[in-house]
Amino acid sequence: MLNIVTALKIEAKPIIKHFGLKSNKGIYQNGYINLIITGSGKIKSAINTSLLLSKYPYKTLNIGIAGSDKHEINEGFFIHKISDYDSGLEYYPDYFEENSSEITCISKIGKYFELVDMESSGFFEACYKFLSVEEIILYKIVSDTPETKPKTDLIPELIKNHISVIEKLIEQKEDFFKDINEYLEFAASKIRLTQTQKNQLKQILVFYKIKQIPFPAIPDLKRKEDVREFLSSLTSSFF
C-alpha cells in the first residue's frame, strides 16, 4: 500500500489516470494506492496529509513540482533534507542514493534555491506524527527556474515523465535502513528509549549515514535525564 500526496489537482491528474484511481470522499483510490490533493502551502499540506494518514497510516510519497536555481526543467529528485526557510528547522525523510537532493520550503513564491517548494516541511511534520522516517518519501520535479517561469500546461507532462518513480516505490526496494534499525535495537538494549526518543535517534542515525559519519557509541544509561542529555548532545554536535 502506498499513499500519495500532491499539492495541486493538475499534479494529481496524470497519476489518477495512469493508476485508475476513483474518488472516495476526497481520497482517490484503487486498492493499493490512496491519493489526496492538499492544496498549496505548508498548512494545507499538513492538515490534509494528517487527514489521509489518520485513515491510512502507510508509506507516503509527496510528489510534485519545484523551482530550482541549479537544475534543469524536468529533472527529478528524491529529497533527503528539508530546510524550512521561515522556521530554520530541518527534516530528514527517507534517503535514496540515486538522484538525491535537498529542498527549501518557503511560504511565498519568488525565492529560488537548489530546489524550492511550499509544502515539504508541512508534509513531513504531518507524516512524522504517524510514520517512521523511512516511510516518508518526497520526490520533486523541476518545473521552473529564475529564467523560466512555470507553465501550467507543462505540469501534467512533467508528472507523466516520472510516473515510473511511483511504480518502483510500489515494489519492494532495498532497505537503506537495515543497519540503522539493527543499531536502534542495540541502542534499546543499553538505554531505555521512548517512542519519541527512538524516532529522534533514528533521524540522527540517518544524518550520520548520509554524511558517512560512524554511528555514535551508546553508553549504558538508566536515568531519563541522562538519556535526554545524550540525545541532545548528538543533536547539538551535528545539527
C-alpha positions as MATLAB code, in Angstrom:
seq = 'MLNIVTALKIEAKPIIKHFGLKSNKGIYQNGYINLIITGSGKIKSAINTSLLLSKYPYKTLNIGIAGSDKHEINEGFFIHKISDYDSGLEYYPDYFEENSSEITCISKIGKYFELVDMESSGFFEACYKFLSVEEIILYKIVSDTPETKPKTDLIPELIKNHISVIEKLIEQKEDFFKDINEYLEFAASKIRLTQTQKNQLKQILVFYKIKQIPFPAIPDLKRKEDVREFLSSLTSSFF';
ca = [
       0.000    0.000    0.000;
       1.269    3.471   -0.902;
      -0.158    6.882   -0.036;
       0.448    9.730   -2.479;
       0.148   13.416   -1.626;
       0.076   16.182   -4.228;
      -0.492   19.877   -3.659;
      -2.296   20.571   -6.934;
      -5.039   18.789   -8.835;
      -3.069   19.325  -12.036;
      -0.225   17.303  -10.483;
      -2.603   14.537   -9.439;
      -4.500   14.099  -12.720;
      -1.831   12.065  -14.598;
      -1.422    9.784  -11.562;
      -5.174    9.317  -11.183;
      -5.469    8.414  -14.846;
      -2.412    6.125  -15.009;
      -3.398    4.038  -11.979;
      -7.172    4.189  -12.487;
      -7.906    5.857   -9.155;
     -11.508    6.562   -8.169;
     -12.656    9.303   -5.802;
     -13.948    8.201   -2.396;
     -14.893   11.171   -0.193;
     -11.972   13.253   -1.442;
      -9.400   10.421   -1.477;
      -8.570    8.756   -4.800;
      -8.068    5.003   -4.523;
      -7.593    1.773   -6.444;
      -6.981   -0.826   -3.726;
      -3.245   -0.305   -3.320;
      -2.883    3.487   -3.720;
      -4.537    6.271   -1.714;
      -4.059    9.789   -3.108;
      -5.057   13.137   -1.627;
      -4.800   16.649   -3.086;
      -3.934   19.039   -0.264;
      -3.853   22.479   -1.836;
      -0.839   24.808   -1.833;
       1.130   25.782    1.256;
       2.551   24.190    4.394;
      -0.609   24.454    6.485;
      -2.941   22.899    3.908;
      -0.377   20.200    3.218;
      -0.068   19.348    6.917;
      -3.826   19.311    7.566;
      -4.794   17.151    4.596;
      -1.808   14.809    4.881;
      -2.856   14.214    8.507;
      -6.401   13.528    7.328;
      -5.124   10.889    4.903;
      -2.805    9.243    7.428;
      -5.438    9.130   10.160;
      -7.318    6.729    7.888;
      -4.434    5.061    6.028;
      -1.139    5.082    8.026;
       1.051    3.681    5.244;
       4.269    4.671    3.491;
       3.593    8.103    1.987;
       5.011    9.862   -1.066;
       4.801   13.591   -1.690;
       5.316   14.100   -5.421;
       5.105   17.406   -7.233;
       6.820   20.303   -8.910;
       9.586   22.527   -7.541;
      11.591   25.545   -8.606;
      15.379   25.440   -8.921;
      18.295   27.784   -9.462;
      20.643   24.850  -10.125;
      18.849   22.108  -12.059;
      17.111   21.877  -15.427;
      13.377   21.626  -16.041;
      12.126   18.004  -15.970;
      14.918   16.769  -13.692;
      13.536   14.762  -10.766;
      14.999   14.223   -7.305;
      14.291   12.310   -4.131;
      14.639   14.600   -1.117;
      16.963   13.682    1.754;
      16.827   17.016    3.599;
      14.141   19.681    4.015;
      15.030   23.150    5.284;
      12.141   25.355    6.366;
      13.084   28.896    5.323;
      10.771   30.545    7.860;
      11.447   28.485   10.995;
      15.013   27.375   10.311;
      14.050   23.783   11.153;
      15.491   20.859    9.185;
      13.944   17.467    8.458;
      15.382   14.217    7.101;
      12.914   11.955    5.252;
      13.675    8.604    3.598;
      17.004    8.577    1.759;
      17.699    7.363   -1.759;
      21.252    7.427   -3.093;
      20.012    7.821   -6.670;
      19.016   11.363   -7.716;
      19.019   12.778   -4.212;
      18.846   16.477   -3.315;
      17.941   18.993   -0.612;
      14.894   21.258   -0.747;
      13.972   24.562    0.892;
      10.351   25.114    1.873;
       9.069   28.702    1.675;
       5.780   30.482    2.407;
       5.770   32.929   -0.520;
       6.836   32.397   -4.104;
       9.724   34.368   -5.545;
      12.816   32.868   -3.900;
      14.953   30.202   -5.567;
      17.293   27.597   -4.102;
      18.710   24.277   -5.301;
      15.118   23.043   -5.018;
      12.242   25.026   -3.552;
       8.558   24.358   -2.847;
       5.796   25.492   -0.484;
       4.634   22.193    1.056;
       7.515   19.887    2.007;
       8.038   20.838    5.665;
       4.301   20.793    6.407;
       4.038   17.411    4.720;
       6.928   15.986    6.731;
       5.674   17.300   10.084;
       2.270   15.724    9.480;
       3.779   12.392    8.401;
       6.121   12.261   11.380;
       3.151   12.076   13.757;
       2.075    8.798   12.131;
       5.102    7.255   10.402;
       8.780    6.495   10.888;
      11.226    8.409    8.698;
      11.819    5.551    6.243;
       8.127    5.674    5.376;
       8.212    9.394    4.450;
       9.270    9.998    0.846;
       9.474   13.150   -1.250;
      10.123   13.353   -4.982;
      10.263   16.725   -6.712;
      10.363   17.567  -10.423;
      11.832   20.855  -11.586;
       9.170   22.979  -13.293;
      10.720   26.443  -13.269;
      13.933   28.400  -12.793;
      14.741   32.097  -12.281;
      14.992   32.379  -16.068;
      11.982   30.216  -16.991;
       8.695   30.770  -15.190;
       6.332   27.828  -14.537;
       3.881   26.892  -17.276;
       0.662   25.334  -16.015;
       0.062   23.313  -19.168;
       3.511   21.696  -18.807;
       2.887   20.275  -15.318;
       0.899   17.137  -16.315;
       3.619   16.175  -18.787;
       6.325   16.602  -16.143;
       4.442   14.309  -13.765;
       3.826   11.726  -16.522;
       7.548   11.668  -17.286;
       8.220   10.450  -13.740;
       5.338    8.003  -13.183;
       7.911    5.175  -13.099;
       9.092    6.502   -9.719;
       5.702    5.628   -8.227;
       5.734    2.194   -9.851;
       9.149    1.438   -8.350;
       8.028    2.548   -4.892;
       5.111    0.142   -5.022;
       7.658   -2.634   -5.444;
       9.950   -3.594   -2.564;
      13.164   -1.544   -2.595;
      16.486   -2.377   -0.941;
      16.276   -1.332    2.711;
      18.508    1.683    3.315;
      17.519    1.451    6.979;
      18.659   -2.137    7.645;
      21.813   -1.231    9.595;
      20.059    1.758   11.206;
      17.259   -0.448   12.554;
      19.790   -3.019   13.785;
      21.679   -0.252   15.579;
      18.455    1.029   17.136;
      17.818   -2.440   18.572;
      21.334   -2.430   20.002;
      20.767    1.033   21.490;
      17.466   -0.084   23.045;
      19.307   -2.914   24.781;
      21.550   -0.375   26.537;
      19.262    2.590   27.155;
      15.525    2.884   27.644;
      14.028    4.961   24.832;
      10.517    6.313   24.487;
       8.984    6.075   21.013;
       9.661    9.782   20.504;
      13.300    9.330   21.527;
      13.619    6.302   19.259;
      12.372    8.354   16.319;
      14.757   11.157   17.292;
      17.720    8.767   17.391;
      16.676    7.291   14.048;
      16.762   10.743   12.415;
      20.215   11.317   13.893;
      21.460    7.982   12.525;
      20.042    8.814    9.086;
      22.040   12.043    9.156;
      25.188   10.173   10.231;
      24.770    7.682    7.386;
      24.166   10.368    4.757;
      27.277   12.226    5.924;
      29.225    8.927    6.193;
      29.931    9.505    9.891;
      30.403    6.379   12.070;
      27.435    5.709   14.329;
      27.949    7.061   17.859;
      28.944    4.868   20.800;
      25.966    4.012   23.001;
      26.661    4.315   26.741;
      24.826    2.438   29.480;
      22.247    4.909   30.760;
      19.493    4.333   33.294;
      18.147    7.734   34.229;
      15.704    9.548   31.928;
      17.658   12.776   32.363;
      20.860   11.104   31.142;
      19.112    9.715   28.055;
      17.728   13.165   27.179;
      21.169   14.759   27.636;
      22.818   12.089   25.480;
      20.369   12.596   22.598;
      20.677   16.357   22.966;
      24.471   16.115   22.720;
      24.226   14.144   19.480;
      21.816   16.688   18.021;
      23.869   19.732   19.015;
      27.065   18.206   17.591;
      25.853   17.847   14.007;
      22.514   19.678   13.503;
];
